[in-house]
Amino acid sequence: MGQPVVHFEVYGKEPDQLGKFYGELFGWNVQTMPDMNYTMVRTEAGKGIDGGIMAAPQGQSNGLTFYIEVDDLRKYLERIEKVGGKTIVPPTDIPKVVSFALFQDPQGNVVGLVASAMPE
């Protein structure tokens, strides 16, 4: 069985505008988390995945990232390197929220990994 896509992020120069746009357009519950400079998105659809909206990373103007759940971030990053990808952000813990990493595929797309277990 394959690994599931479990989260998405939309980013741009004006994240508040993006939150309002997607919230109004699709009826999503959009909650700003100022202490994290992040906006949580709950699609409230009963299926599909939830996500987030944030300011674009430095040097980028806008984009999308999806996150795939895996059991071991380091193991998958090693596999990614072996098949032609590149680690962009090493395993990073946000206590009591998530452990994640980012990699770049051979064509330059940035994709996220999320650990199955939540960090303490």
Residue pairs with C-beta under 8 A, 6 or more apart in sequence:
3 68
3 69
3 70
4 68
4 69
5 49
5 66
5 67
5 68
5 69
6 49
6 67
6 68
6 69
6 114
7 49
7 50
7 51
7 52
7 66
7 67
7 112
7 114
8 49
8 51
8 52
8 64
8 65
8 66
8 67
9 51
9 52
9 53
9 54
9 64
9 65
9 66
9 67
9 112
10 18
10 22
10 51
10 52
10 53
10 54
10 63
10 64
11 18
11 53
11 54
11 55
11 56
11 57
11 60
11 62
11 63
11 64
11 65
12 18
12 55
12 56
12 61
12 62
12 63
13 55
13 56
13 61
13 62
15 39
15 53
15 54
15 55
16 32
16 39
18 39
18 53
19 30
19 32
19 39
19 41
19 53
20 30
22 28
22 30
22 41
22 53
23 29
23 30
23 41
26 43
27 44
28 41
28 42
28 43
28 44
29 41
29 42
29 43
29 44
30 39
30 40
30 41
30 53
31 39
31 40
31 42
32 38
32 39
33 39
33 40
37 54
37 55
38 52
38 53
38 54
39 52
39 53
39 54
40 50
40 52
41 50
41 51
41 52
41 53
42 50
43 49
43 50
43 51
56 62
56 63
63 110
65 102
65 110
65 111
65 112
66 111
66 112
67 100
67 111
67 112
67 113
67 114
68 111
68 112
68 113
68 114
69 113
69 114
69 115
69 116
70 76
70 113
70 114
70 115
70 116
71 115
71 116
72 115
73 91
73 99
73 100
73 101
73 113
73 115
74 91
76 101
76 113
77 87
77 90
77 91
77 101
77 103
77 113
80 86
80 87
80 103
81 87
84 105
84 106
85 103
85 104
85 105
85 106
86 103
86 104
87 101
87 102
87 103
88 102
88 103
88 104
88 110
89 100
89 101
89 102
90 101
91 99
91 100
91 101
91 115
92 99
92 100
92 101
93 99
93 119
94 100
94 119
95 119
95 120
96 118
96 119
96 120
97 118
97 119
98 114
98 115
98 118
98 119
99 114
99 115
99 117
99 118
99 119
100 112
100 113
100 114
100 115
101 112
101 113
102 110
102 111
102 112
102 113
103 110
103 111
103 113
104 110
104 111
105 111
